Amino acid sequence: MTDLARQHCQPLEGHAAMNASEVTRHLAHAPGWSLVDGAIEKRYDFADYHRTMAFVNAVAWVAHAEDHHPDLAVSYNRCTVRYNTHSVGGISINDFICAAKVDALLP
């Protein structure tokens, strides 16, 4: 996924969502990410709320920089990050680019 982390999201209006085999192929290179109800998601666990919120803020920075925003479920010591691309009605390469960038935030 490190190659994807170097890419940038592009506008995809009018493009088709990835098909199931494309999603499966990309997930094979995205440790911890899984397909759940039409989106890719991953849960990140932290020692405390401070670290969780620092991660959330870093994810927000990635979202702003890439203009591609995830759904976040935030708790005291965990955050679930969920991506899909509304403009294509499914999963796109932008979701995997941002997933790679989010993974790169942590050692």
Contact map, one row per residue, 1 for C-alpha under 8 A:
11111000000000000000000000001100000000000000000000000000000000000000000000000000000000000000000010010000000
11111100000000000000000000000000000000000000000000000000000000000000000000000000000000000000000000010001000
11111110000000000000000000000000000000000000000000000000000000000000000000000000000000000000000000000000000
11111110000000000000000000000000000000000000000000000000000000000000000000000000000000000000000110011000000
11111111000000000000000000000000000000000000000000000000000000000000000000000000000000000000000011011001000
01111111000000000000000000000000000000000000000000000000000000000000000000000000000000000000000000001000000
00111111100000000000000000000000000000000000000000000000000000000000000000000000000000000000000010000000000
00001111110000000000000000000000000000000000000000000000000000000100000000000000000000000000010010000000000
00000011111000000000000000000000000000000000000000000000000000000111000000000000000000000000110011000000000
00000001111100000000000000000000000000000000000000000000000000000000000000000000000000000000010000000000000
00000000111110000000000000000000000000000000000000000000000000000000000000000000000000000000000000000000000
00000000011111100000000000000000000000000000000000000000000000000000000000000000000000110000000000000000000
00000000001111100000000000000000000000000000000000000000000000000000000000000000000000110000000000000000000
00000000000111110000000000000000000000000000000000000000000000000000000000000000000000110000000000000000000
00000000000111111000000000000000000000000000000000000000000000000000000000000000000000010000000000000000000
00000000000001111100000000000000000000000000000000000000000000000000000000000000000000011000000000000000000
00000000000000111110000000000000000000000000000000000000000000000000000000000000000010011111000000000000000
00000000000000011111111000000000000000000000000000000000000000000000000000000000000000000111100000000000000
00000000000000001111111000000000000000000000000000000000000000000000000000000000000000000000000000000000000
00000000000000000111111100000000000000000000000000000000000000000000000000000000000000000000000000000000000
00000000000000000111111110000000000000000000000000000000000000000000000000000000000000000000000000000000000
00000000000000000111111111000000000000000000000000000000000000000000000000000000000000000000000000000000000
00000000000000000111111111100000000000000000000000000000000000000000000000000000000000000010000000000000000
00000000000000000001111111110000000000000000000000000000000000000000000000000000000000000000000000000000000
00000000000000000000111111111000000000000000000000000000000000000000000000000000000000000000000000000000000
00000000000000000000011111111100000000000000000000000000000000000000000000000000000000000000000100000000000
00000000000000000000001111111110110000000000000000000000000000000000000000000000000000000000000000000000000
00000000000000000000000111111110000000000000000000000000000000000000000000000000000000000000000000000000000
10000000000000000000000011111110000000000000000000000000000000000000000000000000000000000000000000000000000
10000000000000000000000001111111100000000000000000000000000000000000000000000000000000000000000000110000000
00000000000000000000000000111111100000000000000000000000000000000000000000000000000000000000000000000000000
00000000000000000000000000000111110000000110000000000000000000000000000000000000000000000000000000000000000
00000000000000000000000000100111111000011100000000000000000000000000000000000000000000000000000000000000000
00000000000000000000000000100001111100011100000000000000000000000000000000000000000000000000000000000000000
00000000000000000000000000000000111111111000000000000000000000000000000000000000000000000000000000000000000
00000000000000000000000000000000011111111000000000000000000000000000000000000000000000000000000000000000000
00000000000000000000000000000000001111100000000000000000000000000000000000000000000000000000000000000000000
00000000000000000000000000000000001111110000000000000000000000000000000000000000000100000110000000000000000
00000000000000000000000000000000001111111000000000000000000000000000000000000000011100000110000000000000000
00000000000000000000000000000000111101111100000000000000000000000000000000000000011100000010001000000000000
00000000000000000000000000000000111100111110000000000000000000000000000000000001111000000000000000000000000
00000000000000000000000000000001110000011111000000000000000000000000000000000001110000000000000000000000000
00000000000000000000000000000001000000001111100000000000000000000000000000000111100000000000000000000000000
00000000000000000000000000000000000000000111110000000000000000000000000000000111100000000000000000000000000
00000000000000000000000000000000000000000011111000010000000000000000000000001110000000000000000000000000000
00000000000000000000000000000000000000000001111110110000000000000000000000001100000000000000000000000000000
00000000000000000000000000000000000000000000111110110000000000000000000000001000000000000000000000000000000
00000000000000000000000000000000000000000000011111110000000000000000000000011000000000000000000000000000000
00000000000000000000000000000000000000000000011111111000000000000000000000111000000000000000000000000000000
00000000000000000000000000000000000000000000000111111100000000000000000000000000000000000000000000000000000
00000000000000000000000000000000000000000000011111111110000000000000000000001000000000000000000000000000000
00000000000000000000000000000000000000000000111111111111000000000000000001111110000000000000000000000000000
00000000000000000000000000000000000000000000000011111111100000000000000000000000000000000000000000000000000
00000000000000000000000000000000000000000000000001111111110000000000000000000000000000000000000000000000000
00000000000000000000000000000000000000000000000000111111111000000000000000000000000000000000000000000000100
00000000000000000000000000000000000000000000000000011111111100000000000000000010000000000000000000000000000
00000000000000000000000000000000000000000000000000001111111110000000000000000000000000000000000000000000000
00000000000000000000000000000000000000000000000000000111111111000000000000000000000000000000000000000000100
00000000000000000000000000000000000000000000000000000011111111100000000000000000000000000000000000000100000
00000000000000000000000000000000000000000000000000000001111111110000100000000000000000000000000000000000000
00000000000000000000000000000000000000000000000000000000111111111000000000000000000000000000000000000000000
00000000000000000000000000000000000000000000000000000000011111111100000000000000000000000000000001001100000
00000000000000000000000000000000000000000000000000000000001111111111110000000000000000000000000001000000000
00000000000000000000000000000000000000000000000000000000000111111111100000000000000000000000000000000000000
00000000000000000000000000000000000000000000000000000000000011111110000000000000000000000000000000000000000
00000001100000000000000000000000000000000000000000000000000001111111000000000000000000000000000001000000000
00000000100000000000000000000000000000000000000000000000000000111111100000000000000000000000000000000000000
00000000100000000000000000000000000000000000000000000000000000110111110000000000000000000000011001000000000
00000000000000000000000000000000000000000000000000000000000100110011111000000000001000000000000000000000000
00000000000000000000000000000000000000000000000000000000000000100001111100000000111100000000000000000000000
00000000000000000000000000000000000000000000000000000000000000000000111110000000111000000000000000000000000
00000000000000000000000000000000000000000000000000000000000000000000011111000011110000000000000000000000000
00000000000000000000000000000000000000000000000000000000000000000000001111100011100000000000000000000000000
00000000000000000000000000000000000000000000000000010000000000000000000111110111000000000000000000000000000
00000000000000000000000000000000000000000000000010010000000000000000000011111110000000000000000000000000000
00000000000000000000000000000000000000000000000110010000000000000000000001111100000000000000000000000000000
00000000000000000000000000000000000000000000111110110000000000000000000000111110000000000000000000000000000
00000000000000000000000000000000000000000011110000010000000000000000000001111111000000000000000000000000000
00000000000000000000000000000000000000000011100000010001000000000000000111101111100000000000000000000000000
00000000000000000000000000000000000000001111000000000000000000000000000111000111110000000000000000000000000
00000000000000000000000000000000000000001111000000000000000000000000011110000011111000000000000000000000000
00000000000000000000000000000000000000111100000000000000000000000000011100000001111100000000000000000000000
00000000000000000000000000000000000000111000000000000000000000000000111000000000111110000010001000100000000
00000000000000000000000000000000000001110000000000000000000000000000010000000000011111001111001000000000000
00000000000000001000000000000000000000000000000000000000000000000000000000000000001111111111011000000000000
00000000000000000000000000000000000000000000000000000000000000000000000000000000000111111100000000000000000
00000000000111000000000000000000000000000000000000000000000000000000000000000000000011111000000000000000000
00000000000111111000000000000000000000000000000000000000000000000000000000000000000011111111000000000000000
00000000000000011000000000000000000000000000000000000000000000000000000000000000000111111110000000000000000
00000000000000001100000000000000000001100000000000000000000000000000000000000000000111011111000000000000000
00000000000000001100001000000000000001110000000000000000000000000000000000000000001110011111101000000000000
00000000000000001100000000000000000000000000000000000000000000000000000000000000000110010111111100000000000
00000000100000000100000000000000000000000000000000000000000000000000000000000000000000000011111110000000000
00000001110000000000000000000000000000000000000000000000000000000001000000000000000010000001111111000000000
00000000000000000000000000000000000000010000000000000000000000000001000000000000001110000011111111100000000
00010000000000000000000001000000000000000000000000000000000000000000000000000000000000000001111111110000000
10011011100000000000000000000000000000000000000000000000000000000000000000000000000000000000111111111000000
00001000100000000000000000000000000000000000000000000000000001100101000000000000000000000000011111111100000
00000000000000000000000000000100000000000000000000000000000000000000000000000000001000000000001111111110000
11011000000000000000000000000100000000000000000000000000000000000000000000000000000000000000000111111111000
00011100000000000000000000000000000000000000000000000000000001000000000000000000000000000000000011111111100
00000000000000000000000000000000000000000000000000000000001001000000000000000000000000000000000001111111110
00000000000000000000000000000000000000000000000000000000000000000000000000000000000000000000000000111111110
01001000000000000000000000000000000000000000000000000000000000000000000000000000000000000000000000011111111
00000000000000000000000000000000000000000000000000000010010000000000000000000000000000000000000000001111111
00000000000000000000000000000000000000000000000000000000000000000000000000000000000000000000000000000111111
00000000000000000000000000000000000000000000000000000000000000000000000000000000000000000000000000000001111
